[in-house]
Amino acid sequence: MYILECADGSYYTGSTINLELRLLQHENGEGANHTKKRLPVSLVYYETQQRIDQAFYREKQVQGWTRLKKQALINDALNELNKLAICTNATHFSNNSVE
């Protein structure tokens, strides 16, 4: 699983079995539509998994995160990442505060 930062400051999250090749594809405009339109891109984070299905699962997980949460992951700010993972919507608080 990897995260690219695009020229416009947006993040692209993907997974691959060959990171080096995939980065070349992105840099040459042969990657995803998101990165094609936002070149150049730079690799800001990656992690390895034992199997590609695990990498794909992790990719989908991180894709659903907010920008702030992705930045915490990129910056290895695990304390911040944990704080950002806590649900703060009113429904969650009202359901959990009546115990």
C-alpha positions as CSV (number, residue, x, y, z in Angstrom):
1,M,0.0,0.0,0.0
2,Y,1.3,3.4,-0.9
3,I,0.4,7.1,-0.8
4,L,1.4,9.6,-3.4
5,E,1.2,13.4,-3.0
6,C,0.2,15.0,-6.2
7,A,1.2,18.4,-7.6
8,D,-2.0,20.0,-6.4
9,G,-1.4,18.7,-2.8
10,S,-4.0,15.9,-3.0
11,Y,-3.2,12.4,-1.9
12,Y,-3.6,9.2,-4.0
13,T,-3.7,5.8,-2.2
14,G,-3.0,2.6,-4.1
15,S,-1.6,-0.9,-3.8
16,T,0.7,-2.9,-6.0
17,I,3.0,-5.9,-6.0
18,N,5.8,-3.9,-7.7
19,L,6.0,-0.4,-6.2
20,E,9.0,0.7,-8.3
21,L,7.2,-0.1,-11.6
22,R,3.9,1.4,-10.4
23,L,5.7,4.6,-9.4
24,L,7.2,4.8,-12.9
25,Q,3.7,4.3,-14.4
26,H,2.3,7.1,-12.3
27,E,5.2,9.4,-13.2
28,N,4.8,8.7,-16.9
29,G,1.1,9.5,-16.8
30,E,0.1,5.8,-17.2
31,G,-1.3,5.5,-13.7
32,A,-4.7,6.3,-12.3
33,N,-6.8,9.1,-13.8
34,H,-6.4,11.1,-10.5
35,T,-2.6,11.1,-10.8
36,K,-2.5,11.6,-14.6
37,K,-4.2,15.0,-14.2
38,R,-2.0,16.0,-11.2
39,L,1.6,15.4,-12.2
40,P,4.2,15.3,-10.9
41,V,3.6,13.0,-8.0
42,S,5.9,12.0,-5.1
43,L,5.8,8.9,-2.9
44,V,5.2,10.1,0.7
45,Y,4.4,6.8,2.4
46,Y,4.4,3.1,1.8
47,E,4.0,-0.1,3.8
48,T,4.4,-3.7,2.9
49,Q,2.0,-6.6,3.4
50,Q,2.5,-10.3,3.2
51,R,-0.2,-10.8,0.6
52,I,-1.7,-8.5,-2.1
53,D,-5.2,-9.0,-0.7
54,Q,-4.0,-7.5,2.6
55,A,-2.5,-4.6,0.8
56,F,-5.7,-4.1,-1.1
57,Y,-7.7,-4.2,2.1
58,R,-5.4,-1.6,3.7
59,E,-5.6,0.6,0.6
60,K,-9.4,0.7,0.9
61,Q,-9.2,1.4,4.6
62,V,-6.8,4.4,4.1
63,Q,-8.8,5.7,1.1
64,G,-11.7,6.2,3.5
65,W,-9.7,8.3,5.9
66,T,-9.7,12.1,6.2
67,R,-6.8,14.1,4.9
68,L,-5.7,14.8,8.5
69,K,-5.7,11.2,9.3
70,K,-3.6,10.4,6.2
71,Q,-1.2,13.1,7.1
72,A,-0.8,11.6,10.6
73,L,0.0,8.2,9.0
74,I,2.5,9.8,6.6
75,N,4.2,11.7,9.5
76,D,4.3,8.6,11.7
77,A,2.2,10.6,14.3
78,L,0.6,7.5,15.9
79,N,-0.8,9.5,18.9
80,E,-2.5,11.9,16.5
81,L,-3.7,9.1,14.3
82,N,-5.4,7.5,17.3
83,K,-7.1,10.7,18.3
84,L,-8.3,11.3,14.7
85,A,-9.8,7.8,14.7
86,I,-12.2,8.5,17.5
87,C,-15.8,9.2,16.4
88,T,-17.0,12.6,17.4
89,N,-20.4,12.9,15.8
90,A,-23.4,13.7,18.0
91,T,-25.1,10.4,17.5
92,H,-22.1,8.4,18.7
93,F,-21.8,10.6,21.8
94,S,-25.5,10.4,22.7
95,N,-25.6,6.6,22.2
96,N,-22.5,6.0,24.3
97,S,-23.0,8.5,27.1
98,V,-26.2,6.8,28.4
99,E,-24.7,3.9,30.3
